[in-house]
Amino acid sequence: MQNWKIKLSLFLNYFVFGILLNSVGTVILLVQKSFPDITKSQVAVLEPFKDFSIAIVSFLVTSFITKIGYKKAMLIALAFVVLVCFSVPFSNSFLVIELLFAAVGSSFALIKMSVYGSIGLVTNDEKEHITFMNFIESVFGLGIVLSYFLFPLFIDKNNPGSASWRNVYFLLGGISLVAFLLLLTSPLNESAAKFPKQANFSDDLRKTYQLVATPAVVVFIICAFLYVLLEQSIMSWLPTFNNNVLKLNEVLSIRMASILAGSMAVGRFLAGVGFKKLNWALLLSICLIAAAGIVLVCMPVIHQFIATYKGNGITVLADVPLIAFAFPLIGLVIAPIYPALNSVILSSLPKPAHGLMAGLIIVFSAVGGTTGSLITGNIFQYYGGQNAMYFSLVPIALLFIGLIVFSRLQKKALAKAVNSATSS
């Protein structure tokens, strides 16, 4: 297979950060046990520490990521993560956990820009691009699934408030080191991502900014913001929802949340196949309608469970109510949305613009993730877990409208803008 080694490297890079980045929901629950004085509103800041660092680093380097080089940027990010992971178990402070997510977020900004930019270098057309994008996002999802099983292995069941769970970062640092070594030995031809040597860099940069300022790109950015707001409002708080609302113990709460991540990985893998045959806008519209249906069906059932449950807490899998398995399946239908939208916008742009566009995607995705987690955390604290999950209907509805507008603009306005920017 052409470019197999660098493709494998991109898969592993995304897999590693799938574990690290999306462990925030698990860590939110564990921090509440390790630091009893930390409230839900306070622990919700872990999402901003992660997302704001992603947004800031993306904003600072997006204009010259191609000057750094995709491969070099990824190596820098992985090396930083290796050092941070190996240092975490030696500290016993909530501040260190905050700094951990800031470091992981900063590194992920470089990884995501570089991975998104590199996909255009190792694929040949739009269909191959959107398929590879979904496959790589499904590998990211597999990393999320693994995180839900890794962390419980390090929890001291006899002392849930202990710091033993932080030893998982020794293992995560080791996986990051393997990813670094694989990338180091993987060839990547980045010549197509560079501006022509004879061209004026500032002039090309100006054209690229003009290109991404089209109405289609603006609507796309809004859609990316809304999707990540939706995803993180559920993913970051599902372990706590399982624990506080469905009365599962800490280990079960975390492991049951893996169903969401697993269903997202499966959803993206299936979408990678489905997009070869179906129109992307039609498929995503169906997905959003199905997502709203799952929320509207599952929440009343959960309300009924709460009203009738008389136990002190669920400690074994056999006692977990079926609805705890059903609601996380929303991941199957929301998962294809983000990689599909990203692929459509990236494959419509010239390759030198991919790094910049990836930076914009990351910035607004990070803001969306933080917004979703903070809103959900506060609704959870003041209005209860059910209302926090009902909140997901708002971004679903807005995203459905945005998707319709984007699909109409993408074919006309963006194609015209690309021709204008590349011919001037």
N, C-alpha and C positions, 0 to 999 in steps of 0.2 A: 504494500500500500504506500502511495506517495506521501512523503512527509510524516511517516508513521511515528518516528521517534519524537519529533517536536509536538505532534498531536497527543501522544501519550504523556509528554511532559505537561502540556496544558491541562489535560485531564487531572493529573495528580496535583498540580498547583491549586486547581479549583476544589478538588476533593479536600485538601488540607484546610483551606479556608472555609469550606462548608462546615467542617467540624468546629473550627475556632470561632468563626464569626457568629454562627447561629446557636452557640451554646448559651447565649445571653438569657434566654428564657429559663433554662436549667439553673444557671447561676443566680438569676433573680430569686428563685425559690430557695436555693441553698444558702444564699447570703442572709435571707430572712431567718434561717435556722441558726447560722453561725454568729450573726450579729442581731440579737433580739431587739435592740433599740432602734434598728433601722426600719422605718415604715415603708409601706408600698409606694407612696409618692416619692420617698427618698431613693429607694432602690431602682425606681424607674429611670433615674439619671444614667444608669449604665448604658441605655440605648443612645442618649445624646453623646456620651463619651465616645462611643463607637462611631456613631453616624456623623457627628460634627468633625471628628478627625478625618473621616473619609472625605467629607465635603471640602474641608480646608485644604488638605493635601491635593485633592483633585483640582481645585481651583488654582492652586499655586503652580502645578506642574503640567496642567492639561495643554498649555500652549506650546510646550517644548518637549513633550514626551517622546516624540520621534527623534529629537536631537539626542536625548539620553540613550534611546534604543530600548525596544520592548524587552529583549532578553536581559540586558543589564539592569533595567528597572525591576524586573521580577527577581533577579538574584539578590539585589539590595534588600527587597522586601522580605524574602525568605530568610536571609541572614539575620535581619533584625528580629524576626519572629522567633528564630531559634534561641537567640540570646534572652529574650523576654520570657519565653516559656520556661527555660531552665532556672530562671531567677524567682518565679512566682511562689513555689512551695516553701521558700525560705522566709517568707514574710507573713504576718498575721494582722493585716490592716485592710479595712474596706477601701482606703485610698489606693492601695496597690491593685485591687481588683478594678477600680476605675481606670487607673493608668494602663493596666493590661489591655482593656478594651480600646483605649485610645491608641495604643501601639498597634494592636491588631487591625484597627480601622485604618490607620495611616498606611500600613503595609498593604492592606487590601485595595486601597485606592490605586496603588501602583500595579498590583496584580491584575485588577479588573480592567483598567485602561489598556494594559499590555496584552491581556488575553483577548479582549474584544478587538483590539487593533490587529493582533496576529491571526485571527480567524480569517480575515480577508486575504491574508497572505498564503494561507494553506488550503483555500477553497477556490473553486473555479466559476461558480455562478450563484444566482440568488437562491435556487432550491437547495443546492449543496450547503450554502451559507446558513439558511434557516434550519436545515436538518442538523448540521454540526452544532449550531447554537443551542438547540434543544437538547442534544445529547450531552453537551458539556454542562448545561444547567442541570440535567438529570444526575450527572456525577456529583455536582455540587449538592444536590438533594441527598444522595447516598451518604455524603459526608455528614449531613445534618442527622440522618437516621443513626449513623454510627455514634454520634456524640451522645444521643439519648441512652445508649447502652454502655458507653465508656464511663461516663460520669458515675452512674450507680455502682459500678464495680469498685469505686474508690470511696464510697460512702460507708462510714462505720454505723451499721444498723443498730448497734447497742448504744451509740452516742451520736444521734443525728446532728447535733450542734458542733461536732468536732471539725477540725480543719483538714481531715484526712483526704477529702475530695480534691484538694488542691494538688495532690501528688499526680493527678492525671496529666498535669502539664509537663512532667518529665517525658511521658509517652508522646504527647503532642509535639514537644520539641524535637524528639527523635524522628517522627514522621516528617516534620518540616525539613530536617537535615537531609533525609533521603530525597525529598523533592528538590532541594537545592542541588544535590549532586547529580541527579538525573538531568535537570535543566542545564547544568554546567557543561554536560557532554552532548547536548542536543543541538544540532545545527539549525539556524533560522536565518533565511535570506530576507533581510529587511529593506532591500533596495527600493522595492515598489512603494514603500511607505514614506520615502524621503521626498522632500521637495527637490526639483531639478537644480543641479548645481549652478547652472547659468541664470537661474531665476533669482529675483530679489526676495529674500525670506519674508520681510515685513509685508511686501505686496501680496505674496501668496497667503500669508496669515490673514491679511485683511479680507481677501476673497473667501477664505474658508469661513471666517466669522459671518460674512454676508450670506454665505450659503446656509448656515445653520440658523439664521434669523428668519427663515421663511415661515409662513403661517402653519404649514404642515409640521415643521419641527417644533414650533411653540406648542401646538396641540399635543404632539407626541410627548413632550416634556411633562405636560400636565398629566397625561395618562400614566407615565412612568411614576410620577409622584403619587398618584392615587393608588396605583397597584401596590407599591411598596408599603404605603400607609395601611392598606387592607391586609397585606400579608403579615406585617409585623404586629398589627393590632391583635391578630390571632396567635401567631407563632410565639411571640415573646411572653404571652400571658396564659397560654394553654396549660403548662405545668401547674401554675398557681390556680387556675380555674379547676383543674382536676383535683387539686388538694383541698381548696377551700369550699368549692361548690359540690363536687361529686364525692367528697369525703375519702379520696384515695390517700394512702400514705405517701411519703416523699418519693420512695423508689418507684412505686407504681405510677405516681403522677408523672414522673419524668419518662418512664418507659412507655406509657400510654400515649404521651405526646409524640413519640416517634412515629405513630401511625400517620400523623399529619405530614411529617417529613417524608416518610416512605411513599405515601400516596402522591406527594408532589413529584418525587423522583420518577415514579411510574407514569404519572400524567405527562411529564415532559418527554419521557422516552417514547410513549405512545404517540404523542403529538409530533415527535420527530419523524415518525412514519406517516402519520395522518396528513401532515402538511404537503407531502409529495402528491397527494391526490385531491385534497380539498382546498377551497379558498380560505385564506387565513382569517379574513374578517368575519365570514360566516361561522367558522369554527369557534372563534373567540366569543362571538355574540351568544352562541349556544352555551358556552362554558359559563358566562356571567349569569345567564338566566338560571342555569342549574345551581350555581353557587347561592343565589338568593333563595331558591327553593329549599336547599339544604338547611339554611339558617331558619327559615320560617317553619320548617317541619320539626327540626331537632330541638329548638329552644322550648316550645311548649311541653314536649316530652320530658325534658330536663326539669322543667318547673314541677311537673307531676311527680317525678322521682324525688325531688327535694321535699315535697309536701308529704310524701308517704314513708320516706326512709326514717327508721327509728334506731339505727345502729350507732356505734361510737366511732366508726371509721373502718374503711376497707383495707385489708392487709394482704389478701391473696387474690390472684388473678381470677379464680373461679367465681368470686363474689362481685366482680366488676360489672356494672349494669351495661346492657348492650348499647345504650345510647352513647356511652363513652367511646365505643368503637366506631359509631356511625358519624358523629359530628366531624372528627378529623378527616373524614373522606372528602371534605370540601377541597382538600389539597389536590385531588385528581382533576378538578375542573378549573381551579384558579392557576394552577402551575404553568400551563402553556402560554399564558397571556404575556408575561414579562419577556421571556426570550424571543417570542414571536415578534412583538413590537420592536424590540431592539434590533433584531435581524432585518426587519423590513426597512428601518431607517438607515442602518449601516450599509446594507447592500445597495441602497439608492444613492449613496455618496461616493465620491472619488476616494481611493485608498488613503491618500495623504490626509484626508479629513477624518478618518476613522478614530485616530487617537483623541482628537479634539471632541468629537461627538461622544466618544466613550466617557470623556471627562465630564461633559454636561449630564450624561445619563447618571453617572455616579453621584454628582453633586445633588441633583434633585431627588434621586432615589434615597440618598442619605437623609435629606430633610424630610422626605415622606416617611421613612422608617422611624425617625425620632418623633415626628408628630403623632404617628399612629400609636406608638408605645406610650407616650406621655398622656395622650387623651384616654387611652384604654386603662392605664394605671389609675388615673384620677376617677374615671367612671366606676372602676372596680372598687376603689376605696370608699367612695361616697354613695354609690347607687347600686352596688352589687355586681357579681360576676355575670349574671344573665344579661343585664342591660349593657354590660361592657361588650358582650358578644353580639348583641342585637345591633350595636353601633356599626358593625361591618356592613350592614345594609346600605349605609350612606355612601361609602366609597364605591360599592358595587354599582349603585344606581348612577353615580356621577361618571364612573369609568365606562359604563355602557353608552352613555351619551357621547363621551369623549372619543370612544372607539368608532362610532358612526361618523363623527366629524372628521377624524383622522383618516379613515379609509377613503373618504371622498376627496380630501385634500391631497393625499399622498400621490395619487396617480396623475393629477393635473399640475398642481403648483410645484411640487418637489421636482418632477421631471423637467419642468420649465426652468427652475432655478439651477439645476445641475448643468443643463445645456448652456445656460448663460454664464455661470461661473467658470466652467471648464473651457469655454471658447473665447472668453475675454482676455 
